[in-house]
Amino acid sequence: MGKKFKVATTIASALLPAMFMAATSFAATPPPMSEKDFAEAKNIYFQRCAGCHGVLRKGATGKPLTPDITLEHGNDYLEGFITYGSPTGMPNWEETLTKHEISILVSYLQHPPPMPPEFGMKDVMNLERDYSSKQASNKKNEQY
């Protein structure tokens, strides 16, 4: 019996990591999304969520929502959390977002976050110039 037990535990210890890796890689696959749904969910995220959870979803006043975390929690958990909120500050969105919007947001959160566009010094200077010209125009209009 001792020898059979050792053989069984040796086989199990060899197979378990492979089974775990297969299950983990399967579970770590984000749900499929159409380009349209991804774009809509991205827009919702930046309008409703990025202020607390950050542009790259690494967390700010809200907790991080990176795929390593969201994939682990899964669809049902994320959907419930978004729909009903939490007592620790996450608002409920069931009266603001439709079921479809919550559903695509759940999928979106399990995908890697898109990189924000680069905003270089040239862009900053253009904004400053645009702002200055609008300010001058407003002052001119105030005189009348």
MORA-V117029 format. One line per field, one symbol per residue. ss: DSSP state (H for helix, E for strand, - for the rest). psi: psi as a letter, one per 40 degrees, with the letter a starting at -180 (. if undefined). burial: I if it has 9 or more other C-alpha atoms within 8 Angstrom, else O. Layout:
# MORA-V117029
ss: ???
psi: ???
burial: ???
This chain:
# MORA-V117029
ss: -HHHHHHHHHHHHHHHHHHHHHHHHHH-------HHHHHHHHHHHHHHHHHHH-------------HHHHHHHHHHHHHHHHHH--------------HHHHHHHHHHH-----------HHHHHHHHHHHHHHHHHHHHHH--
psi: dddddddddddddddddddddddddddehiiiiiddddddddddddddddddeidefeibdiiifidddddddidddddddddeaieeehiiedediiddddddddddeeiihihiihgiddddddddddddddddddddddd.
burial: OOOOOOOOOOOOOOOOOOOOOOOOOOOIOOOOIOOOIIOIIIOIIIOOIIIIIIIIIIIIOOIIIIIOIIIIIOIOOIIIIIIIIIOOOIOIIIOOIOOOIIIIIIIIIIIOOOOOOOOOOOOIOOOOOOOOOOOOOOOOOOOO
